Amino acid sequence: MGNIVVVGTQWGDEGKGKIVDLLAQDVDIIVRFQGGNNAGHTLVVDGKKYIFHLIPSGILYKNKKCAIGNGVVVDPEILLQEIKSLKEAGFEITPERLSLSEKAHLIMTYHKAIDLAREAAKGKDKLGTTGRGIGPCYEDKAARTGVRVIDLTEPKVLEEKIRSNLKEKNFYLTKFFGFEALDVGPVLDNYLHIAEEINPFISNISLELDQALKAEKRILFEGAQATHLDIDHGTYPFVTSSNPVAGQVCAGAGIGPKQLHNIFGIVKAYTTRVGSGPFVCELKDETGDYIQEKGSEFGATTGRKRRCGWLDLVMISDSIRLNGLDSLVITKLDVLTGLEKIKVCIGYQLDGKIINYVPASLSKLDRCIPIYEEMPGWKEDISLARHMEELPPNARAYLKSIEEITGIPISIISVGPGRQDTIVLS
């Protein structure tokens, strides 16, 4: 199978964490390559729920190595909280098990303050950001004023950067937003204290991965968010601040493209979206409420209720093209159980014309009307199915239609939240 990339194909929340956990059994190293702690991967193992925001899901296997790449923006306080909670759950997290890229950028106190101030100022026009400081941190990275993980090992450099940045940030917070200024002393002391605990985990991830590849070890690359939240290819500006597409693995982990062998696209059996932004297939009726309730569609990071709708294969087709997907992984198929009819969007009608792509213009996307293919649902419980033949005929027909319309094979089907609730086809 070679090295693996796992990406989301919709607006996130597709169940990537469970699939990474499943695939991690057969690899040696699991790497997170972009995003921040605005992502939440939920796993259920032996009936116990785990939620990860920064540490790759594969950390639950005690013989696996996990790494956080340079493409990730890291809130060190959140990282330390995750390490602590894992230790409390019986998972000893040491530098031998977890590495943090020295080139990753740090989310600072002022990033979170700016994030919250901006959303408050936007009012009804807010983007729906999680307020974790992700965007402002990526802004500083692009502006070349960011604080990197390596700066935690050099206190004087860290102090200089914090003092310099706070002059600008405090002016912005106080004069533009009317918020209180942040004191340099407490901010600096906090990060100096954090450095003592973080420093043992700091490493050159690119070099580590190169050495692992030369030793013929297998690597799994885990993305956060999903294709249609990509800063370049998503429904801009209702997107995240990084590139969740498969191509970002190379830049976000420090690895060459020839080392990426199998790209899995995670597809929820229906569509959900958190926060604002266009949603062509959204269901604002009883069916939408049914899916939302049965699927427990609340954000793992924010707790916000997710908007729900039918599966949009126009979106998926864009994701196939943008990521070069080798196969699809269908998750939460069990949530559709009990519906009399199931619909799949196979195209959009825009101003009287049929299109099969997601328009870049939001005004055009808002005018798109979904073209549905309807098929019968099923009432049988599928949570115990472990082979395709054990699924009801209508469920198999639903999956077959996805393959036929997209032209991409399905390799894995998830029929429940647990590790064991899975059908592996290839």
N, C-alpha and C positions, 0 to 999 in steps of 0.2 A: 504493500500500500504506500510505502514511502512517507514523506512528511505531509502533514494535513493542515488545511486551513478551514476554520469554521466561521461562517459569516451569517448575519441575519439578512433576510431578503425583503423585509417589510419596514415597519417603523419601530423595530425593537420588540422586546418582550415575547420573542418567538419560542423561548425555551432552550436557548443556546447552552445554558449552564448544565442542564441534564445531559445533553448530547456530548459536550466536552467531557463531562464526567464519565460517560459511557465509553467514548473513544480513547480516553486517557489510559484505559487498561492495557492498551497495546502500544503505547509509546513510552519514551524515557523522560522527556522534558515537555512541559506545557508553558507556553509563553503568551502573555497578554501584550498586544502590540499597539493599542491606541485607546483614546477616551480617558475618562476619569471616574470618580466615584459617583457620577450621575447614573452609572449603570448598576443594575442589581441582578445577579444571577442566582436563582433559587434552585436548590437541590433538595430532594427528599431521599434519605438513605436510612434503611431500617426503621422507617416511620418517623425519623427525626428530620426537621427542616433546617437547612443551612442557607444563609444568604451572604453572597460575596459581592463586594463592591470594587475591590482592587486585586486581591489575590486570585490567581487562576483557580478554577473549580477543581482541577486535578489534585489540589493539595490534600484532599481527603484520602488519597492513596499514599500510605506512609513510605513507600519505596520510590516515589516519583520526585523529580526536581521541578520546581516552578520558578518562573522568572517574570519580572515586570520590565517591559522594554522601554526604550527611550522615547517612543511615541506616546506614552501614557503621561498624563499630568497627575501628579501624586499629591494628595493631601496626607502629609505624614501622620497627622493625628488619627485619621481614619485608618491608615495602614496599621498603626500600633494597636488600635482598638480591635481590628480583625485578628491580629496575631494573638492578642490577649484572649479573645473569645474562643479562638481555636484551641489554645492551650487549656482553657477551662473545660473544653469539650473532650480533652484527651489527646489532642494532636500537638506534639511538640514541634514548634517552628524554629528551626535553626538556620544559620547562613548556608549550611550544607543542603537544605531543602528549599530555601527561598533566596533568590538574588534580585536586587534592585539596580536598574541601570544607572550608572553615574551620570549619564547624559539626560535623564528624564528631568522634566521641569517640575518645580514644587508649587503647589497652590498655597498662597500666602493668606494671612488674615485679611489683608486689604483687598484681595481678589474677591473674597466672599462678601465683604462689605459693599463693594462696587456692584456686584451682581444683584444683590438685594435692593440697593438704592435705585438701580436702573428699572427693575421690574415694578417697583413701587411708583416710580415716576410715569411709567407707561400706562398705568391704569388698565382700562378695558382693551388696550392695544398690546398688552404684554405677550411675549413669545411663549410663555409657559416654561421658562427655565427652572431648573431645580434649585437655583440659588447657591450651588456648591462652589462657585468661583471658577468653573471650568473655562467658560468663554474668556473672561479677563486674563486668565493664566495663559491661554493660547495666544491672546493678543500680545502680551509681553514677550512671549517666545518669538513671535514674528517681528516684534519691534526691537528685538535683541537687548531687552532690559530684564529678562527673566532670571529667576534664581534657580539654579540647577542642583540636583542631588549632590554633585561633587562639591558644591559650595559649603555643604554641611561639614566637610572635613577641613575647611579653612576658615576659622572664625573671623579673621580680619576681613577677608573677602565678603563673607556673609554679612557682616556689620555694614560695610561700605555700600553694598547693594541695597540693603533694607533702608538705610538712612537716605540714600539717593532716591529710591523709589517712593518712599513715604512723603517726600516733599511734593512730588507731583500728585500722588494719590490723595493726600489730605486736601490739597487745593481743590481738586476735582470733587471730593466728597463734601467739603464745607461750602465752597462758593457756588457750585452748580446744583447740588442736591440738597444742601442745607442740613447735612448729617454732621455728626461729631467727628472731630479728627482723631486719629489713632496715635497713641504715644509710642515713640520708638523703643523706649526701655522695655516695657512688657512684651512687645512683639519680638524683639531680639532675644530676650531671656527665654521666651517660650521655645524658639527654634534652636537655641543653643542647648537647651535641655533635651529637646527631641533628638538632636544630633547624637547624643550619647547612646541612645537606644537604636537609632537607625544605622549608624555608621558600619557596624559589623556586616550588614546585609548588602552594602554597596559593592558593585562589581562592574566589569566591562562585559556586558551581555553579548555583544557582537563577537568578542573573542571567545567567550564561553561556548557559544553556539557553534562557532567554527571548529573548535576542538572536539565538541560532541559529534559533529558531522564526520570529522576525520576518524573518529572512533566508531563510526557506523551506527550511531544512536539515532533514534527516530524522534521527531519533534512535532508537536501539535501547536498551532498558532490560534489563539482565541481572540476574537474581536468583541467589542462592546457596541451597543446600539445596533444600527442596521443600515442597509444600503440607502433607503429613502430618507435617512437622517444625515447622509453624507453632506459635508459642507459644500462640495462641488456638484454632486449629482442628485442630491435630495430636493425636497420641496422647500427650497430656500425662500425666505429666511427662517422658516419653521424647521430648523435642522440643529444638529449638534455642531461643535466647533472643530471637529476632526474628520478624518476620512475612514469610515468603517469598512470600506471595500477591500477586497482581497489584495489589491495592488499595494496597499499601505503596509502590508507585512514587511516588505523589503526595507522601507524607510523607517518603520516603527520598531523594528527588531534588529536591524543591521545585518541583513542576510541577502544573498543574491537570488534573483528570480528563478534561476535554474534549480534551486533547492525546494521549490514548491511543487508538489506532485499531485495532490488530490484536494479539490476545493468543494466542501460541502455547504450547500445553501439551506439554512433552516427556514421552514415555511410553516407557520401556524395554519391549521386547517380552516381558519377564518381570519379576519383582519382586525387588528386593534390599533388604537393610537392614543397616546397620552398627551394632554395639553392641546394647544391651538393648532390651526393649520387645516388645509383642505383634506377632504376624505370622501372620495367619490362614492364608495360603496357603504357608507355609514347607514346603520339601521337605527332610526329613532322611534321604534315601535316595540311591541311586546316581544318580538323575536330578538331584537337587540338586547332587551332587558334579560331575556332568557339566557342568551349566550354570556352576557356579562356576569350574571349571578352564578350560573353553572360552572363557568370557567374561572371563577374567583378573580376577575380581572381588575385587580388593584395594583398599582405600581409598587415593586419591591423596594424602590428607593424612596418614593414620595408618598406612597399610600393613596395616591389619587385614583379615582375611578377611571378606568379606560373606556374610551369610546369603542363600540364594536360594530362590525359589519361583515358582509359576505367576503369570501376569498376573492381577491382581485388578481387575476392572472396577467393583466396588463402590467401591473407593478412587478410581478414575478418575472415576466419576460425581460423587462428592463434590467432586473437584478442578474438574470442569467447572463446577459450580454456584458454588463459592467464588471462582473466578477469572474467570468469564464467558468461557470459552475460545471462540475463533473456529475454531480448527483444532487437530488433533493432529499431532505429529511422532513417528514410531515409530523408535526407535533399537535397535541391536544385534540386528536381525532375524536376521542371519547366525548368531548364537550358537545358535539353535534348530535349525539344520540338522543332520540326522542322528538326530533323535528320531523314534521310531516313531509315538508319539501325543503330541499337545499338548493341554493343558487350559487353559481360561479360566474364572475364577470369575465367575459372573453373579449371585450372591446369597449371603446368609448364612442359615444356620438357627440361630436363637437360642431355646433352650428350647422347641423344637417349632414355632416360628413362623418364617416367611420374612421377612427384612428386606432392604432394598436401600440401606442407609446404614451408615456406620461409627459404632457407639455411642460416646458420650463416656465411659461407664463402662468402665474397663479390665477389671473383673471380668466384665462382659457380653461385652466383646470377646474375652476369653480363652475364653469358652464358645461363641463362634461357630464353626460348622462350615461350610466352604466348599461351595457348590453349584457343581459344575463342568459345563461343556459341553465334551465331548471331540471332537476332530477329528484327522484323519490328518496326520502330519508330512511332511517332504520330505527327500530325501537329496542333491538337486542343489546344487552350489556356486552361491551367489547373489551372491558378492562382486563379480562383474564386471557385474551387472545395473545398467543406467542408465535403464531404462524399465520401467513396470509390466508390460508384456507379456513382458518377459524373465524375470520371476519364475515359478517353478513354479506350476501350478494350485493346489496345496494351500497355498502361501504366500499367494497372492492371496486364497484363501478365508478364510484366517486374518485377513488385514487387513480384508476385507469384513465379517466378523463383528464386528470391533471397531467399525467405523463404524455398523453396524446396531444394535448393542446400546447404544452411547453416543449415537447421533444426531448425532455431530460428524464432519465430514469429515477425512480424513488429507491433509496437504499435502506432507509430506516423509517419506521412508523412508531410514534409514541402514543400509547393508549391509556396513559395514567402518569401521575407525578413521580412514581418510584423508579429506581434503577431497573427493576425487573419488569416494569410495565412497558415492554418494548418488543417490537417485531423487527428483527434484523434480516434484511433480504440479501444484502451483499456488503 
